[in-house]
């Protein structure tokens, strides 16, 4: 009986430790005046992470990255959650599809 109880406790502790280690890291990007702030973001390589995209502009914008396989339309004056990764080490460009001349950025996975 003691061995079974100990096994249950150890399994529960192991499950808690692994779920904490698997949590995604969070980042925030703001769209203001049809530009991304920050325009460069360093993210962890080989791990999933979450980007909160806040659109401070009154018009919608599409957060898009072909290399990261991400497309998300964010209505004006709202925010969206974008889950990304895991990414190999490297540079990954993203744009605001509706204002691609000014809304440009890069994520650097390291």
N, C-alpha and C positions, 0 to 999 in steps of 0.2 A: 504494500500500500504506500509506504514512504517513497519507494523508488518511482512509482507512478506519479505521485504528487510532485516529486522533485523534477521529473521529466516534463510535466505540465508547466511548472514554474520556469524552467530553463527555456522551453519552447516559447513561452510568452515573452520572456526577456529578449530572446533572440529575435523574435518577430518585431518587437518594439525598436530594437537597435537598428534592424535593417530598414524598417519603414522610415525612421528618422534620417538615415543616410540617403535614402532614395528621394527625399523631398527636392523639388525643383527650386532653383535659386530664382529670385524675382528681380526684374529690372523695369524701369519706367522710361518711356520716350514720349515727349510732348510735341504735338504738331501746333505750331504757332506761326502766323504769317506765311503759311504754305512751306514751312521748313521744319525739319526734325531737330529737336533739342534733347539730348546731344546727337550730333550727326555721326559720332563714332562711339561705339559701345564695345567694351571688352567683355566677353562671355566665356564661360568654362567650356573647353573642348571635351567631347565624349560624355557630356551630361545633358539631360533635359533641363530646360529653364523656361520661365514664363516672362513675357514682356507685356506690360500694361501700356497700351497706347492711348494717350489722352489727346483728343482733338479739341483744342481751344478755338479753332476757327469756326465761323458760323456755317461753313459749307462742308459737305462730306469729303472724305479722302479715303483712298484705298491704299493700305499698307501692303506692298507687294515685294516679293523676292523670288525670282526664278530659281537661284541656286539653293535656297532654303525650302522651296516648294510651299510658299505661304502667300495667300491672298485673303485680305480681310477688309471690308468696307466699314469705315467708322463714320457714322453720321456726325454732323456739326454739333459742337458743344456736348460731346459724349465721350465715352471711353470703351475700349474693347480689350479682351484678354487674348493673347496669341501665345500658344505653346509651341516651342521650337526644340529641335534636337532629337537625339544627340548629333552634334556636328563634329566633323574632323577638324583638326587645327587648320586655320586659314582665314581668308578674308571673304566675307559674304555681303555683297551689296544689296541694298533695299531702296525702294523709291516710293513716292506717293504718286500713284498712277494718274491721278487727276491733275497733278501739278508737277510733272516729272522734270521740268526745267529747274525748279527750285527745291523740291522735296527729295533730297538724296541723302543717303547715309550708308554706313558700313558697320557690320559686326565683325569683330576680330575674335575668333575662337582660339584660345590658348590654354 
